[in-house]
Amino acid sequence: MNNSTGLVLGGLPFGTSLNYDQSINFLEYAHRLGVRDLDIGTLYGNGHALKICAEFNNKYPLKR
């Protein structure tokens, strides 16, 4: 059963507009709402978005 909302969360503010703690809190909230897809790139947040999302994924691994 797919419990995804079908929404894709853009990771541009992670590590820039949102600091580390705010980013993790936002990701946890989105995860509770069923968001499972992230759009992140190497330049997002000067590379911080990738690190934040990787740490989040280690805590909440996606089941494939």
C-alpha positions in Angstrom: 0.0 0.0 0.0 1.3 3.4 -1.0 0.9 5.9 1.9 2.3 8.9 -0.1 0.3 12.0 -0.7 1.6 12.3 -4.2 3.1 15.8 -3.2 6.7 16.6 -3.9 8.4 18.9 -1.3 11.0 21.3 -2.7 14.2 21.5 -0.7 15.5 24.9 -1.7 14.9 26.5 1.8 16.7 23.8 3.7 19.9 25.2 5.2 19.1 28.8 4.0 15.7 30.3 4.8 15.3 27.5 7.4 18.2 26.6 9.7 19.1 23.0 10.4 16.6 22.5 13.3 13.8 24.2 11.4 14.5 22.1 8.4 14.4 18.9 10.3 11.2 19.9 12.1 9.6 20.8 8.8 10.7 17.5 7.2 9.3 15.6 10.2 6.0 17.5 9.9 5.8 16.8 6.2 6.6 13.1 6.8 3.7 12.9 9.3 1.4 14.4 6.7 2.5 11.7 4.2 4.9 13.6 2.0 7.6 11.1 0.8 9.1 12.8 -2.3 11.7 15.5 -2.1 13.2 17.7 -4.8 16.7 18.6 -3.8 19.8 19.5 -5.7 23.5 20.0 -5.0 23.2 23.8 -5.1 20.1 24.0 -2.8 21.1 25.7 0.4 24.8 25.8 -0.7 24.8 22.0 -0.4 23.3 22.0 3.0 19.9 20.7 1.8 21.5 17.4 0.6 23.1 16.9 4.0 19.9 17.7 5.9 17.8 15.5 3.8 20.4 12.6 4.0 20.4 12.9 7.8 16.6 12.9 7.8 16.5 9.9 5.5 18.8 8.0 7.9 16.3 8.7 10.7 13.2 7.9 8.6 14.3 5.6 5.8 11.9 5.3 2.9 10.6 1.9 2.3 11.1 1.0 -1.4 
